[in-house]
Amino acid sequence: MVRRALGNRANRGASASMSRVSVANNAKLSWLLLRGGLRRVAGRLNGHPLLRWPLPPLKADRLLIAPPDLRTADATRATEIYSGRFAFAGKVVVCDGRSIFEMEPPSEEWARELLGFSWLRHMRAAESVITRANARALVDEWISLQGSWHPLAWRPDVLSRRIISWLSQATLVLQDADARFYRRFLRSLVRQVRYLRYTARDARRGVARLRAEITLSYAALCIAGQARHIKSASAHLSKELERQILPDGGHASRDPGAIIEALLELLPLRQVFAARNLVPPQALLNATDRMMPMLRFFRHSEGTFAHFNGMGPTPVDLLMTLLAYDETHGAPLSSAPYSAYQRLEGGGSVLIMDTGRTPPLDMSLEAHAGCLSFEFSSPKASLIVVNCGLPPTGRDDWRQLARSTAAHSTVTFNETSSARFVETAAFRRVLGGSPMFRGSTHVAVTRDDRPDAIVVRAAHDGYADRYGVLHERTVVLTADGTRLEGEDLFLAADGGPQVRGGHDQFAVRFHLHPSIKATRLTDGHGVMLMAANKEVWTFSAGEARVDLEDSVYLAGTEGPRRTVQMVIHGRARANPRVLWSFQLANPAAFAAAGMRRVREEEPRLPL
């Protein structure tokens, strides 16, 4: 039983254990901050004029290969850039005759987009002499103004993206170029590669560091005179892939969007190895083969990705491009044990549930406190229950709210999150994010795939140290997908018969997609949900009262949108069990197995 397992753990010196955990977390946080500060200082020293002279560019007379760019392009954006209008990250800057690289950036996010040069692909899509000349002029301006040093432009994450952009769009930039610009472009490119080779380890852990290693592999393969670096670059990339790509194909940060970002660079890299008649590292082949099925795992009925741990709007065009590389075209996985997610699918309805612990500190800078949250979609109504997610632009304004437990379709206690965040300016400035710690350290999961239904039960201890409460959630999806039943159970962490009073207020939240129109039933215990296609679902909370409250859906392609959430409030001591269900109105048939039988037959989870 959950209460017995965690009760035994709690009784074995709970206070001493929590003290040790607190000391360990403080030590890790201090080391993380110190290491980040040292890297910032090293970066400034590397950029100092007196220290840049030992890094002259190496000779390179030509590019051998221009790797493909899988990201989609919009030729109309080239016209805007030609007219001096640069729109990135929701902000617009007009040059007014000055160089865009001399303008004051409206935000760091905008500056990263500009200095990463990924917008060159839009100019390539225009396929005209004018856009090619404009691209060369902009590259030449950057080399003149920031080619020696710039604190943001030469940061490893921005530098990596720019090198990849220059390599993949080399055909655009160098076609019709004179010999002087060709040499100038190559000298700058090789100098940037050499600098990245010294600073790649300074990139933030996660996708940024992985991209830095991928970039060095690209450079070794694509630039003449760099072949001697292929072996070492492949070795470093292999180690980083082994650190970050989990055995089930998920990413160590548990962000579904990280899979998309990584594959957009890794799949073209495989092609570059083939073009050079070289065998790709086995770690690269294994990682991409594992990651491809995860693209299907996180997809909902209508094709969007589930919104967990930093995932924003689904780039549908990119997703379809990546799926074209999936040679298996098989059914998605039902369980991702290393990434700690569960997928329930029946009759086209899909439920994806987060059953993971708090990530390691250095991988938690973007992580969300959404343990046991879920999203639910039907094949016709599309998304019904969602998490708030993150917007495509202006993320810094919403990040703190989006990471909270209240922004997820799960249970909150006393209006707090199940994990804690280090929301200090020092960490945000030095690390580029806020670590998450002291969340769920133990999450137990069982799954039973029956002929008539799929049953998943999970429990976590994210609130155990503060409020002495364990949260256990059971979800049952019928085989035809027309009924979803759930139970939220609140247990005493010390193994006692009841949750202690005083701090036992809970809220069970179900955030609804903006396309769902919710109407509260007259008895106050249910809600009628109507989708845009007129499909109707009914939500019932048994004897509990259901409130409709304001919410915001952040992950829309057009930005944040107002929506509503269904909330069940109560006290765990008086109401330790909450039952709820979603039912498709007038279904043709649904499985006979119900929550009562599941509760009677299933043992409690060991944690």
C-alpha positions as CSV (number, residue, x, y, z in Angstrom):
1,M,0.0,0.0,0.0
2,V,1.1,3.6,-0.7
3,R,0.5,4.8,2.8
4,R,2.4,1.8,4.4
5,A,5.4,2.1,2.0
6,L,5.7,5.9,2.5
7,G,4.8,5.7,6.1
8,N,7.6,3.3,6.8
9,R,9.9,5.7,4.9
10,A,8.6,8.7,6.9
11,N,9.0,6.9,10.2
12,R,12.7,6.1,9.5
13,G,14.0,9.4,10.5
14,A,12.0,11.7,8.3
15,S,13.4,14.9,9.7
16,A,17.0,13.8,9.5
17,S,16.4,12.7,5.9
18,M,14.9,16.0,4.9
19,S,17.7,17.8,6.6
20,R,20.3,15.8,4.5
21,V,18.3,16.5,1.4
22,S,18.2,20.2,2.1
23,V,21.9,20.3,2.7
24,A,22.6,18.4,-0.5
25,N,20.3,20.6,-2.5
26,N,21.9,23.8,-1.1
27,A,25.3,22.5,-2.0
28,K,24.2,21.6,-5.5
29,L,22.6,25.0,-6.0
30,S,25.7,26.8,-4.7
31,W,28.0,24.7,-7.0
32,L,25.6,25.3,-10.0
33,L,25.7,29.1,-9.4
34,L,29.5,29.1,-8.9
35,R,30.1,27.1,-12.0
36,G,27.8,29.3,-14.1
37,G,29.5,32.4,-12.7
38,L,33.0,31.1,-13.6
39,R,31.8,30.3,-17.1
40,R,30.5,33.8,-17.6
41,V,33.8,35.2,-16.4
42,A,35.7,32.9,-18.7
43,G,33.5,34.0,-21.6
44,R,34.3,37.7,-20.9
45,L,38.0,36.9,-20.6
46,N,37.9,35.0,-23.9
47,G,36.3,38.0,-25.5
48,H,38.7,40.6,-24.1
49,P,40.7,42.3,-26.9
50,L,44.0,41.5,-25.2
51,L,43.2,37.8,-25.2
52,R,41.7,37.4,-28.6
53,W,44.9,37.7,-30.6
54,P,46.1,34.1,-29.8
55,L,43.2,32.7,-31.8
56,P,44.0,33.6,-35.5
57,P,41.7,31.9,-38.0
58,L,42.9,28.7,-39.6
59,K,43.2,28.4,-43.3
60,A,40.2,27.0,-45.2
61,D,39.8,27.5,-48.9
62,R,36.3,26.2,-49.4
63,L,33.2,24.6,-48.1
64,L,32.7,20.9,-49.0
65,I,29.0,20.4,-48.1
66,A,26.0,22.6,-47.2
67,P,23.9,20.5,-44.8
68,P,20.1,20.6,-45.4
69,D,17.9,22.7,-43.2
70,L,14.7,20.9,-42.3
71,R,13.0,24.1,-40.9
72,T,10.3,25.5,-43.1
73,A,10.8,28.9,-44.8
74,D,8.5,31.8,-45.8
75,A,9.6,33.8,-48.8
76,T,7.5,36.8,-47.7
77,R,9.8,37.3,-44.7
78,A,12.6,38.0,-47.2
79,T,10.7,41.0,-48.5
80,E,10.3,42.4,-44.9
81,I,14.0,41.9,-44.2
82,Y,15.0,43.6,-47.5
83,S,12.9,46.6,-46.4
84,G,14.7,46.8,-43.1
85,R,11.9,45.3,-41.0
86,F,13.1,42.6,-38.6
87,A,10.3,40.8,-36.8
88,F,11.4,38.2,-34.2
89,A,10.0,36.9,-30.9
90,G,6.9,39.0,-31.2
91,K,8.9,42.3,-31.5
92,V,9.6,44.4,-34.6
93,V,12.6,46.7,-35.3
94,V,12.9,48.9,-38.3
95,C,16.4,49.9,-39.3
96,D,15.8,53.4,-40.7
97,G,19.0,53.3,-42.7
98,R,21.2,52.0,-39.9
99,S,22.6,48.5,-39.6
100,I,20.3,46.2,-37.8
101,F,23.4,45.1,-35.7
102,E,23.7,48.6,-34.4
103,M,20.1,48.8,-33.2
104,E,19.1,48.4,-29.6
105,P,17.4,45.0,-29.3
106,P,13.9,45.1,-27.7
107,S,14.5,41.9,-25.8
108,E,17.2,39.3,-25.4
109,E,14.9,36.7,-27.1
110,W,14.7,39.0,-30.2
111,A,18.5,39.5,-30.2
112,R,19.1,35.7,-30.0
113,E,16.9,35.2,-33.1
114,L,18.7,38.0,-35.0
115,L,22.2,36.9,-34.1
116,G,21.5,33.2,-34.7
117,F,20.9,34.0,-38.4
118,S,18.2,31.2,-38.8
119,W,16.2,33.8,-40.7
120,L,18.5,33.3,-43.7
121,R,16.4,30.4,-44.7
122,H,13.5,32.8,-45.5
123,M,15.8,34.7,-47.8
124,R,16.9,31.5,-49.5
125,A,13.2,30.6,-50.2
126,A,12.8,33.9,-52.2
127,E,15.4,32.7,-54.7
128,S,16.3,36.0,-56.2
129,V,19.5,38.0,-57.0
130,I,18.3,40.8,-54.7
131,T,17.8,38.5,-51.6
132,R,21.2,36.9,-52.2
133,A,22.9,40.2,-52.3
134,N,20.9,41.4,-49.2
135,A,22.0,38.2,-47.3
136,R,25.6,38.8,-48.2
137,A,25.4,42.4,-47.1
138,L,23.9,41.5,-43.7
139,V,26.5,38.8,-43.1
140,D,29.2,41.3,-44.1
141,E,27.8,43.9,-41.7
142,W,27.8,41.4,-38.8
143,I,31.5,40.4,-39.5
144,S,32.5,44.1,-39.5
145,L,30.5,45.0,-36.3
146,Q,30.5,41.9,-34.2
147,G,32.8,39.5,-35.9
148,S,35.6,40.1,-33.4
149,W,33.4,40.0,-30.2
150,H,30.0,40.6,-28.8
151,P,28.8,39.2,-25.4
152,L,25.6,37.7,-26.7
153,A,26.6,36.9,-30.3
154,W,29.5,34.8,-29.1
155,R,27.7,33.0,-26.4
156,P,27.9,29.2,-27.1
157,D,24.1,28.7,-27.7
158,V,23.8,31.7,-30.1
159,L,27.2,30.9,-31.7
160,S,26.1,27.3,-32.4
161,R,22.9,28.3,-34.1
162,R,24.7,30.9,-36.3
163,I,27.4,28.5,-37.5
164,I,24.7,25.9,-38.4
165,S,22.7,28.7,-40.2
166,W,25.8,29.9,-42.1
167,L,26.7,26.4,-43.2
168,S,23.2,25.3,-44.2
169,Q,22.6,28.6,-46.1
170,A,26.0,28.8,-47.6
171,T,24.6,28.4,-51.1
172,L,22.5,31.5,-50.6
173,V,25.3,33.6,-49.2
174,L,28.2,32.5,-51.5
175,Q,26.4,32.2,-54.8
176,D,27.6,35.1,-57.0
177,A,30.0,36.3,-54.3
178,D,33.4,37.7,-55.2
179,A,36.6,36.1,-54.0
180,R,37.2,38.8,-51.3
181,F,33.8,38.1,-49.6
182,Y,34.3,34.3,-50.0
183,R,37.6,34.5,-48.1
184,R,36.2,36.9,-45.5
185,F,33.2,34.6,-44.9
186,L,35.3,31.5,-44.5
187,R,37.8,33.2,-42.2
188,S,35.0,34.4,-39.9
189,L,33.3,31.0,-40.0
190,V,36.4,29.1,-39.1
191,R,37.3,31.5,-36.3
192,Q,33.8,31.0,-34.8
193,V,34.2,27.3,-35.0
194,R,37.5,27.4,-33.3
195,Y,36.2,29.6,-30.5
196,L,33.2,27.2,-30.1
197,R,35.6,24.3,-29.8
198,Y,37.1,26.0,-26.7
199,T,33.8,27.1,-25.2
200,A,31.3,24.4,-26.1
201,R,31.4,23.0,-22.5
202,D,30.3,26.4,-21.3
203,A,26.9,26.0,-22.9
204,R,24.0,25.4,-20.6
205,R,23.3,21.7,-20.1
206,G,20.6,20.3,-22.2
207,V,19.7,21.1,-25.8
208,A,22.1,24.1,-25.9
209,R,25.1,21.9,-25.1
210,L,24.0,19.2,-27.4
211,R,23.6,21.7,-30.3
212,A,27.1,22.9,-29.6
213,E,28.5,19.4,-30.0
214,I,26.4,18.9,-33.2
215,T,27.7,22.1,-34.6
216,L,31.3,21.0,-34.2
217,S,30.6,17.8,-36.0
218,Y,29.0,19.8,-38.8
219,A,32.0,22.0,-39.1
220,A,34.5,19.1,-39.1
221,L,32.5,17.5,-42.0
222,C,31.6,20.5,-44.0
223,I,34.7,22.8,-44.0
224,A,37.8,21.9,-45.9
225,G,40.9,21.5,-43.6
226,Q,38.8,20.4,-40.6
227,A,38.8,16.6,-41.2
228,R,41.3,16.0,-38.4
229,H,38.6,17.1,-35.9
230,I,35.9,14.6,-37.1
231,K,37.0,11.8,-34.7
232,S,37.1,14.0,-31.6
233,A,33.9,15.8,-32.5
234,S,32.1,12.5,-33.0
235,A,33.4,11.2,-29.7
236,H,32.2,14.3,-27.8
237,L,28.8,14.2,-29.5
238,S,28.4,10.6,-28.7
239,K,29.0,11.2,-25.0
240,E,26.5,14.1,-25.0
241,L,23.9,12.0,-26.7
242,E,24.4,9.2,-24.1
243,R,23.9,11.8,-21.3
244,Q,20.8,13.5,-22.7
245,I,18.9,10.9,-24.8
246,L,17.2,8.4,-22.5
247,P,16.8,4.7,-23.4
248,D,13.2,5.2,-24.4
249,G,14.1,8.1,-26.7
250,G,13.0,11.0,-24.5
251,H,15.2,13.9,-23.4
252,A,16.7,14.2,-20.0
253,S,14.9,17.5,-19.4
254,R,11.6,15.7,-20.0
255,D,10.6,18.5,-22.4
256,P,8.9,17.0,-25.5
257,G,10.0,20.0,-27.5
258,A,13.6,19.1,-26.9
259,I,13.1,16.0,-29.0
260,I,12.0,18.1,-32.0
261,E,14.9,20.5,-31.6
262,A,17.4,17.7,-31.4
263,L,16.1,15.8,-34.4
264,L,16.1,18.9,-36.6
265,E,19.9,19.0,-36.2
266,L,20.7,15.3,-35.9
267,L,18.8,14.0,-39.0
268,P,20.7,16.3,-41.4
269,L,23.9,15.4,-39.6
270,R,23.3,11.8,-40.5
271,Q,22.9,12.8,-44.2
272,V,26.2,14.8,-44.0
273,F,28.1,11.8,-42.8
274,A,26.6,9.8,-45.7
275,A,27.5,12.5,-48.2
276,R,31.1,12.3,-47.0
277,N,31.0,8.4,-47.3
278,L,31.6,8.1,-43.5
279,V,29.8,5.9,-41.0
280,P,27.9,8.0,-38.5
281,P,28.8,7.3,-34.8
282,Q,26.7,4.5,-33.5
283,A,25.5,6.7,-30.7
284,L,24.0,9.1,-33.3
285,L,22.2,6.3,-35.1
286,N,20.9,4.8,-31.9
287,A,19.7,8.1,-30.5
288,T,17.7,9.1,-33.6
289,D,16.2,5.6,-33.9
290,R,15.0,5.9,-30.3
291,M,13.7,9.4,-30.6
292,M,11.6,8.9,-33.7
293,P,8.9,6.8,-31.9
294,M,8.7,9.4,-29.2
295,L,7.4,11.9,-31.8
296,R,4.3,9.7,-32.0
297,F,4.1,9.1,-28.3
298,F,3.5,12.8,-27.5
299,R,1.1,13.4,-30.3
300,H,-2.6,13.9,-29.6
301,S,-5.5,12.9,-31.8
302,E,-5.3,16.0,-34.0
303,G,-1.5,16.0,-34.2
304,T,-0.4,18.5,-31.6
305,F,2.2,17.7,-29.0
306,A,1.4,17.4,-25.3
307,H,2.2,20.4,-23.2
308,F,4.6,19.3,-20.5
309,N,7.9,20.8,-19.1
310,G,8.2,23.7,-21.4
311,M,6.5,22.5,-24.6
312,G,4.8,25.4,-26.4
313,P,2.8,25.5,-29.7
314,T,3.4,22.4,-31.9
315,P,5.3,23.3,-35.1
316,V,3.1,21.1,-37.2
317,D,5.1,21.6,-40.4
318,L,8.3,20.7,-38.7
319,L,6.7,17.7,-37.0
320,M,5.4,16.3,-40.3
321,T,8.8,16.8,-41.8
322,L,10.4,14.8,-39.1
323,L,7.8,12.1,-39.2
324,A,8.6,11.6,-42.9
325,Y,12.0,10.2,-41.7
326,D,10.2,7.6,-39.5
327,E,10.6,4.4,-41.5
328,T,8.6,2.2,-39.1
329,H,5.3,4.1,-39.1
330,G,4.2,1.9,-36.2
331,A,1.9,2.6,-33.4
332,P,3.3,4.9,-30.6
333,L,4.7,3.5,-27.4
334,S,2.2,3.0,-24.6
335,S,4.7,3.7,-21.8
336,A,7.9,5.7,-21.6
337,P,9.4,4.5,-18.3
338,Y,12.7,6.5,-18.5
339,S,11.0,9.7,-19.6
340,A,8.3,8.9,-17.0
341,Y,5.2,9.4,-19.1
342,Q,2.2,7.2,-19.8
343,R,0.0,7.1,-22.9
344,L,-3.5,5.7,-22.9
345,E,-5.3,5.3,-26.2
346,G,-8.7,3.9,-27.0
347,G,-11.0,4.4,-29.9
348,G,-8.9,7.3,-31.1
349,S,-9.1,9.1,-27.7
350,V,-5.7,9.8,-26.2
351,L,-4.6,10.6,-22.6
352,I,-1.0,11.5,-21.9
353,M,0.1,11.6,-18.2
354,D,3.2,12.9,-16.5
355,T,4.5,10.4,-14.0
356,G,8.0,11.7,-13.5
357,R,10.1,12.9,-10.6
358,T,11.8,16.3,-10.4
359,P,14.7,16.4,-12.9
360,P,18.3,16.9,-11.8
361,L,19.0,20.5,-10.8
362,D,21.1,21.4,-13.9
363,M,18.4,19.9,-16.2
364,S,15.5,21.6,-14.3
365,L,15.9,25.2,-15.4
366,E,12.8,25.0,-17.6
367,A,11.0,22.1,-15.9
368,H,7.4,22.3,-14.7
369,A,5.9,21.1,-11.4
370,G,3.2,19.1,-13.1
371,C,3.5,15.7,-11.6
372,L,0.4,13.5,-12.3
373,S,-1.0,16.1,-14.7
374,F,-2.6,14.8,-17.9
375,E,-4.0,16.0,-21.2
376,F,-7.0,14.4,-22.9
377,S,-8.1,14.5,-26.5
378,S,-10.8,12.8,-28.6
379,P,-10.5,12.0,-32.3
380,K,-13.3,14.4,-33.3
381,A,-13.3,17.1,-30.6
382,S,-9.5,17.3,-30.5
383,L,-8.0,18.7,-27.3
384,I,-10.3,18.7,-24.3
385,V,-8.2,18.8,-21.2
386,V,-4.8,20.5,-21.4
387,N,-2.0,22.0,-19.5
388,C,-1.3,25.8,-19.9
389,G,2.0,25.2,-21.7
390,L,4.2,28.1,-22.8
391,P,3.6,30.8,-25.5
392,P,5.7,31.0,-28.7
393,T,7.1,34.4,-27.8
394,G,7.4,36.5,-24.6
395,R,8.1,33.3,-22.6
396,D,9.9,35.2,-19.8
397,D,6.7,37.1,-18.9
398,W,4.8,33.8,-18.4
399,R,7.4,31.3,-17.4
400,Q,6.9,31.5,-13.6
401,L,3.2,31.1,-13.9
402,A,3.4,28.3,-16.5
403,R,5.8,26.3,-14.4
404,S,3.5,26.2,-11.4
405,T,1.4,23.2,-10.5
406,A,-1.7,25.3,-10.7
407,A,-1.1,25.7,-14.5
408,H,-1.4,21.9,-14.9
409,S,-4.4,19.6,-14.9
410,T,-3.6,17.9,-11.6
411,V,-4.0,18.6,-7.8
412,T,-2.5,21.5,-5.9
413,F,-2.4,21.7,-2.1
414,N,-2.8,25.0,-0.3
415,E,-2.3,26.9,-3.6
416,T,1.4,25.9,-3.8
417,S,3.4,23.9,-6.3
418,S,4.6,20.3,-5.7
419,A,8.2,21.5,-6.3
420,R,10.0,24.7,-5.4
421,F,11.8,27.1,-7.7
422,V,14.9,29.2,-7.1
423,E,13.4,32.5,-8.4
424,T,16.4,34.8,-7.9
425,A,17.9,37.3,-10.3
426,A,21.3,35.8,-9.8
427,F,20.3,32.3,-11.0
428,R,18.3,33.7,-13.9
429,R,21.2,36.0,-15.0
430,V,24.0,33.4,-14.6
431,L,22.2,30.2,-15.6
432,G,19.5,31.6,-17.9
433,G,16.8,29.9,-15.9
434,S,15.5,29.0,-12.4
435,P,16.3,25.5,-11.0
436,M,13.5,23.4,-9.6
437,F,14.1,21.3,-6.5
438,R,12.5,19.6,-3.5
439,G,9.7,18.2,-5.6
440,S,8.6,14.6,-6.1
441,T,11.4,12.3,-5.2
442,H,9.4,9.1,-5.4
443,V,6.7,8.4,-8.0
444,A,5.2,4.9,-8.2
445,V,3.3,3.8,-11.3
446,T,1.3,0.6,-12.2
447,R,-0.4,0.0,-15.6
448,D,-2.9,-2.6,-16.5
449,D,-3.9,-3.0,-20.2
450,R,-7.2,-4.9,-20.1
451,P,-9.4,-5.9,-23.0
452,D,-12.1,-3.4,-22.0
453,A,-10.0,-0.6,-20.5
454,I,-6.5,0.7,-19.7
455,V,-5.9,1.5,-16.0
456,V,-3.0,3.6,-14.8
457,R,-2.4,4.3,-11.1
458,A,0.4,6.7,-9.9
459,A,1.3,8.4,-6.7
460,H,3.9,11.0,-5.7
461,D,5.3,12.6,-2.6
462,G,5.8,16.2,-3.7
463,Y,3.7,17.5,-0.8
464,A,4.9,15.0,1.8
465,D,7.6,17.1,3.4
466,R,5.5,20.3,3.8
467,Y,1.9,19.0,4.4
468,G,2.3,15.3,5.1
469,V,0.1,14.4,2.1
470,L,0.6,11.8,-0.6
471,H,-1.3,12.2,-3.9
472,E,-2.5,9.1,-5.7
473,R,-4.3,9.4,-9.0
474,T,-6.0,6.6,-11.0
475,V,-7.2,7.0,-14.5
476,V,-9.2,4.5,-16.6
477,L,-9.9,4.9,-20.3
478,T,-12.3,2.5,-21.9
479,A,-11.3,0.6,-25.0
480,D,-13.6,2.5,-27.2
481,G,-12.4,5.9,-25.9
482,T,-15.9,7.2,-24.9
483,R,-15.4,7.2,-21.2
484,L,-12.6,8.4,-18.9
485,E,-12.8,7.8,-15.2
486,G,-10.5,9.1,-12.5
487,E,-9.9,9.0,-8.8
488,D,-7.7,11.3,-6.7
489,L,-6.8,9.9,-3.3
490,F,-5.1,11.8,-0.5
491,L,-3.1,9.8,2.0
492,A,-1.2,10.6,5.2
493,A,2.5,10.5,4.4
494,D,3.3,9.1,7.9
495,G,1.1,6.1,7.4
496,G,-1.6,7.4,9.7
497,P,-5.4,6.9,9.1
498,Q,-6.0,10.6,8.1
499,V,-4.2,13.5,6.6
500,R,-3.4,16.0,9.4
501,G,-5.7,19.1,9.4
502,G,-4.8,22.8,9.1
503,H,-3.0,22.7,5.8
504,D,-5.1,20.2,3.8
505,Q,-6.9,22.4,1.3
506,F,-6.8,20.9,-2.2
507,A,-7.9,21.9,-5.7
508,V,-8.3,19.3,-8.5
509,R,-7.9,21.3,-11.7
510,F,-8.9,20.4,-15.3
511,H,-7.8,23.2,-17.7
512,L,-9.9,23.2,-20.9
513,H,-8.8,24.0,-24.4
514,P,-10.2,27.3,-25.6
515,S,-12.2,25.6,-28.3
516,I,-14.3,23.8,-25.6
517,K,-17.4,25.6,-24.4
518,A,-18.2,24.7,-20.8
519,T,-21.7,24.9,-19.2
520,R,-22.1,24.1,-15.5
521,L,-25.0,21.8,-14.8
522,T,-27.8,23.0,-12.4
523,D,-26.9,20.5,-9.7
524,G,-23.4,21.9,-9.4
525,H,-21.8,18.5,-9.7
526,G,-21.1,18.4,-13.4
527,V,-20.3,20.3,-16.5
528,M,-21.4,19.9,-20.1
529,L,-18.5,20.3,-22.6
530,M,-19.2,21.2,-26.2
531,A,-16.4,21.1,-28.8
532,A,-16.2,23.3,-31.9
533,N,-17.5,20.4,-34.0
534,K,-20.6,20.1,-31.7
535,E,-19.4,16.9,-30.1
536,V,-20.5,16.9,-26.4
537,W,-18.9,15.4,-23.4
538,T,-20.2,15.5,-19.8
539,F,-17.9,15.9,-16.8
540,S,-19.2,14.6,-13.5
541,A,-17.6,14.9,-10.0
542,G,-20.0,12.6,-8.1
543,E,-21.0,14.4,-4.9
544,A,-18.3,17.0,-5.2
545,R,-19.1,20.6,-6.3
546,V,-17.5,21.7,-9.6
547,D,-16.5,25.4,-10.1
548,L,-15.7,27.0,-13.4
549,E,-12.8,29.5,-13.0
550,D,-10.8,31.6,-15.4
551,S,-7.6,30.1,-17.0
552,V,-5.3,30.9,-19.8
553,Y,-4.1,28.7,-22.6
554,L,-0.5,29.8,-23.4
555,A,0.5,27.3,-26.0
556,G,-1.7,28.6,-28.9
557,T,0.1,29.5,-32.1
558,E,-1.4,32.9,-31.9
559,G,-0.3,33.5,-28.3
560,P,-2.1,33.3,-25.0
561,R,-5.8,32.8,-25.1
562,R,-8.4,33.0,-22.4
563,T,-10.1,29.8,-21.4
564,V,-11.7,28.2,-18.3
565,Q,-10.8,25.4,-15.9
566,M,-13.0,23.1,-13.9
567,V,-11.9,23.0,-10.3
568,I,-13.0,20.8,-7.4
569,H,-12.1,22.3,-4.0
570,G,-12.0,20.5,-0.7
571,R,-10.1,19.5,2.4
572,A,-8.2,16.2,2.3
573,R,-9.0,15.4,5.9
574,A,-12.8,15.5,5.3
575,N,-12.7,14.4,1.7
576,P,-9.7,12.1,1.1
577,R,-11.2,10.8,-2.2
578,V,-12.4,12.6,-5.3
579,L,-14.1,10.7,-8.1
580,W,-14.6,12.2,-11.5
581,S,-15.4,11.1,-15.1
582,F,-15.7,12.3,-18.7
583,Q,-18.4,10.7,-20.8
584,L,-19.1,11.1,-24.4
585,A,-22.7,12.0,-24.7
586,N,-24.9,9.2,-26.1
587,P,-22.0,6.8,-26.9
588,A,-22.8,3.8,-29.0
589,A,-21.3,1.6,-26.3
590,F,-18.6,1.7,-23.7
591,A,-16.8,-0.9,-21.5
592,A,-18.6,-2.1,-18.5
593,A,-15.7,-2.0,-16.1
594,G,-16.0,1.0,-13.7
595,M,-14.0,2.7,-11.1
596,R,-15.8,0.9,-8.2
597,R,-14.4,-2.5,-9.4
598,V,-11.0,-1.0,-10.1
599,R,-10.8,0.4,-6.6
600,E,-11.9,-2.9,-5.0
601,E,-9.6,-5.1,-7.1
602,E,-6.4,-3.1,-7.3
603,P,-3.9,-3.0,-4.5
604,R,-2.3,0.2,-3.5
605,L,1.0,1.2,-5.1
606,P,4.3,0.5,-3.4
607,L,6.6,3.5,-3.4
